[in-house]
Amino acid sequence: MRVYEAAISYNLVQLGDDVTINTPEKVVEYLRSAFEIAPLQEAFWVILLDRKNHAIGRVRITLGTATAALAHPREVFRPAILANACAIIAAHNHPSGDPAPSAPDLQVTRALREAAKAVDIALLDHVVVGYPESDPSGKGHFSFRGAGLL
């Protein structure tokens, strides 16, 4: 039988003032450099927030393929629980640039919404990040909360 030890490690992401992440635009700004690590693959990230919506960390949950990144609520909420986060914002990119949510994106968001209730950690938003030039709306991102789906 194998026994594992869970640990939290911290890497400095930014210096400066505390930024309250409360809009999809701030999510995109906060994660843009993270998505540039593997721009041709979907990556699913979680921003961990304190009770005032200040970021206390960001964690890449999965790095997928050009068209999919699997994310299960268990993996999404594990770092939030370990870091004592009060809320999270989920985000992933669409390498195609079009941030329109797919059917699996909707399914994952519903599953995360239900899991958030069970663990009592607020899911503030799920943001799909693309590029303004590939987005018919010109925004370059899609917010499930902004669309009334959360």
Contacts in CASP RR format, 6 or more apart in sequence:
PFRMAT RR
TARGET T0000
AUTHOR 0000-0000-0000
METHOD contacts of the structure
MODEL  1
MRVYEAAISYNLVQLGDDVTINTPEKVVEYLRSAFEIAPLQEAFWVILLD
RKNHAIGRVRITLGTATAALAHPREVFRPAILANACAIIAAHNHPSGDPA
PSAPDLQVTRALREAAKAVDIALLDHVVVGYPESDPSGKGHFSFRGAGLL
6 82 0 8 1.000
8 79 0 8 1.000
8 82 0 8 1.000
8 83 0 8 1.000
10 57 0 8 1.000
13 57 0 8 1.000
13 58 0 8 1.000
18 54 0 8 1.000
19 26 0 8 1.000
19 30 0 8 1.000
19 54 0 8 1.000
19 55 0 8 1.000
20 26 0 8 1.000
20 52 0 8 1.000
20 53 0 8 1.000
20 54 0 8 1.000
21 27 0 8 1.000
21 30 0 8 1.000
21 47 0 8 1.000
21 49 0 8 1.000
21 53 0 8 1.000
21 54 0 8 1.000
21 55 0 8 1.000
21 89 0 8 1.000
22 53 0 8 1.000
22 124 0 8 1.000
24 125 0 8 1.000
24 127 0 8 1.000
24 141 0 8 1.000
24 142 0 8 1.000
24 143 0 8 1.000
24 145 0 8 1.000
24 146 0 8 1.000
25 141 0 8 1.000
27 47 0 8 1.000
27 89 0 8 1.000
27 91 0 8 1.000
27 125 0 8 1.000
27 127 0 8 1.000
27 129 0 8 1.000
27 141 0 8 1.000
27 143 0 8 1.000
28 91 0 8 1.000
28 127 0 8 1.000
28 129 0 8 1.000
28 140 0 8 1.000
28 141 0 8 1.000
30 47 0 8 1.000
30 55 0 8 1.000
30 58 0 8 1.000
31 45 0 8 1.000
31 47 0 8 1.000
31 58 0 8 1.000
31 91 0 8 1.000
31 129 0 8 1.000
32 129 0 8 1.000
34 43 0 8 1.000
34 45 0 8 1.000
34 58 0 8 1.000
34 60 0 8 1.000
35 43 0 8 1.000
35 45 0 8 1.000
35 93 0 8 1.000
35 129 0 8 1.000
37 43 0 8 1.000
38 63 0 8 1.000
39 93 0 8 1.000
39 95 0 8 1.000
40 66 0 8 1.000
40 95 0 8 1.000
41 63 0 8 1.000
41 64 0 8 1.000
41 65 0 8 1.000
41 66 0 8 1.000
41 69 0 8 1.000
41 95 0 8 1.000
42 63 0 8 1.000
42 64 0 8 1.000
42 65 0 8 1.000
42 66 0 8 1.000
42 67 0 8 1.000
42 68 0 8 1.000
42 69 0 8 1.000
42 92 0 8 1.000
42 93 0 8 1.000
42 94 0 8 1.000
42 95 0 8 1.000
43 60 0 8 1.000
43 62 0 8 1.000
43 63 0 8 1.000
43 64 0 8 1.000
43 69 0 8 1.000
43 92 0 8 1.000
43 93 0 8 1.000
44 60 0 8 1.000
44 61 0 8 1.000
44 62 0 8 1.000
44 64 0 8 1.000
44 69 0 8 1.000
44 70 0 8 1.000
44 71 0 8 1.000
44 76 0 8 1.000
44 90 0 8 1.000
44 91 0 8 1.000
44 92 0 8 1.000
45 58 0 8 1.000
45 59 0 8 1.000
45 60 0 8 1.000
45 61 0 8 1.000
45 90 0 8 1.000
45 91 0 8 1.000
45 92 0 8 1.000
46 58 0 8 1.000
46 59 0 8 1.000
46 61 0 8 1.000
46 76 0 8 1.000
46 79 0 8 1.000
46 80 0 8 1.000
46 88 0 8 1.000
46 89 0 8 1.000
46 90 0 8 1.000
46 91 0 8 1.000
47 55 0 8 1.000
47 57 0 8 1.000
47 58 0 8 1.000
47 88 0 8 1.000
47 89 0 8 1.000
47 91 0 8 1.000
48 55 0 8 1.000
48 56 0 8 1.000
48 57 0 8 1.000
48 58 0 8 1.000
48 59 0 8 1.000
48 79 0 8 1.000
48 80 0 8 1.000
48 83 0 8 1.000
48 85 0 8 1.000
48 88 0 8 1.000
49 55 0 8 1.000
49 56 0 8 1.000
49 85 0 8 1.000
49 86 0 8 1.000
49 87 0 8 1.000
49 88 0 8 1.000
49 89 0 8 1.000
49 124 0 8 1.000
50 56 0 8 1.000
50 85 0 8 1.000
50 86 0 8 1.000
51 86 0 8 1.000
51 87 0 8 1.000
53 87 0 8 1.000
53 124 0 8 1.000
56 83 0 8 1.000
56 85 0 8 1.000
57 83 0 8 1.000
59 79 0 8 1.000
61 71 0 8 1.000
61 75 0 8 1.000
61 76 0 8 1.000
61 79 0 8 1.000
62 69 0 8 1.000
62 70 0 8 1.000
62 71 0 8 1.000
62 75 0 8 1.000
63 69 0 8 1.000
64 70 0 8 1.000
66 95 0 8 1.000
68 104 0 8 1.000
69 92 0 8 1.000
71 90 0 8 1.000
71 92 0 8 1.000
71 108 0 8 1.000
71 112 0 8 1.000
72 111 0 8 1.000
73 111 0 8 1.000
73 112 0 8 1.000
73 114 0 8 1.000
73 115 0 8 1.000
74 115 0 8 1.000
76 88 0 8 1.000
76 90 0 8 1.000
76 112 0 8 1.000
76 115 0 8 1.000
77 88 0 8 1.000
77 115 0 8 1.000
77 116 0 8 1.000
77 119 0 8 1.000
77 121 0 8 1.000
79 85 0 8 1.000
80 88 0 8 1.000
80 119 0 8 1.000
80 121 0 8 1.000
81 119 0 8 1.000
81 121 0 8 1.000
85 121 0 8 1.000
86 121 0 8 1.000
86 122 0 8 1.000
87 121 0 8 1.000
87 122 0 8 1.000
87 123 0 8 1.000
87 124 0 8 1.000
88 116 0 8 1.000
88 121 0 8 1.000
88 122 0 8 1.000
88 123 0 8 1.000
88 124 0 8 1.000
89 123 0 8 1.000
89 124 0 8 1.000
89 125 0 8 1.000
89 126 0 8 1.000
89 127 0 8 1.000
90 108 0 8 1.000
90 109 0 8 1.000
90 112 0 8 1.000
90 123 0 8 1.000
90 125 0 8 1.000
90 126 0 8 1.000
90 127 0 8 1.000
91 126 0 8 1.000
91 127 0 8 1.000
91 128 0 8 1.000
91 129 0 8 1.000
92 105 0 8 1.000
92 128 0 8 1.000
92 129 0 8 1.000
93 128 0 8 1.000
93 129 0 8 1.000
93 130 0 8 1.000
94 100 0 8 1.000
94 128 0 8 1.000
94 129 0 8 1.000
94 130 0 8 1.000
96 130 0 8 1.000
96 134 0 8 1.000
97 130 0 8 1.000
97 131 0 8 1.000
97 134 0 8 1.000
97 135 0 8 1.000
97 140 0 8 1.000
98 130 0 8 1.000
98 134 0 8 1.000
98 135 0 8 1.000
98 136 0 8 1.000
99 128 0 8 1.000
99 129 0 8 1.000
99 130 0 8 1.000
99 134 0 8 1.000
99 135 0 8 1.000
99 139 0 8 1.000
99 140 0 8 1.000
99 141 0 8 1.000
99 142 0 8 1.000
100 128 0 8 1.000
100 135 0 8 1.000
100 136 0 8 1.000
100 142 0 8 1.000
101 109 0 8 1.000
101 128 0 8 1.000
101 142 0 8 1.000
101 144 0 8 1.000
105 126 0 8 1.000
105 128 0 8 1.000
106 149 0 8 1.000
108 126 0 8 1.000
109 126 0 8 1.000
109 144 0 8 1.000
109 149 0 8 1.000
109 150 0 8 1.000
112 123 0 8 1.000
112 126 0 8 1.000
113 123 0 8 1.000
113 150 0 8 1.000
116 122 0 8 1.000
116 123 0 8 1.000
123 150 0 8 1.000
124 145 0 8 1.000
124 150 0 8 1.000
125 143 0 8 1.000
125 144 0 8 1.000
125 145 0 8 1.000
125 146 0 8 1.000
125 150 0 8 1.000
126 143 0 8 1.000
126 144 0 8 1.000
126 145 0 8 1.000
126 150 0 8 1.000
127 141 0 8 1.000
127 142 0 8 1.000
127 143 0 8 1.000
127 144 0 8 1.000
128 141 0 8 1.000
128 142 0 8 1.000
129 140 0 8 1.000
129 141 0 8 1.000
130 140 0 8 1.000
130 141 0 8 1.000
131 140 0 8 1.000
132 138 0 8 1.000
132 139 0 8 1.000
132 140 0 8 1.000
134 140 0 8 1.000
135 141 0 8 1.000
144 150 0 8 1.000
END
